[in-house]
Amino acid sequence: MINRLLVLLGNPPECDMETVEVCRSMAEEAVLDYIGRDTLPRGADCIVDKLAVIYYNRLGNEGETARTEGGISQSFNSDIPMDILRQLRNYPRKVGVIHSETVEE
């Protein structure tokens, strides 16, 4: 899985494997949190990889929403992008069962 992520990142020579692994782990946690599950459903790995690339590319820009340097403006998306959210909607949240306890008199 990390190899596929490295390909998506363009195999940067300065790439720190530990950082890539942390970004992927954070992306997986974000996906699991969004869909309300404990394990990734089949087919969700590609979504995790896309989000991990975004997390990796945001490194060093944390907290910024926009920047202008030398007449070049950049704006940063701080949430999960809409195209990824649309894909995540294909995995409905796992619904928990609420148990009611009965008290014997």
Summary of the structure (lengths in Angstrom):
residues: 105
radius of gyration: 18.4
end to end distance: 55.9
largest distance: 76.3
contacts: 212
relative contact order: 0.15
helix: 45%
strand: 8%
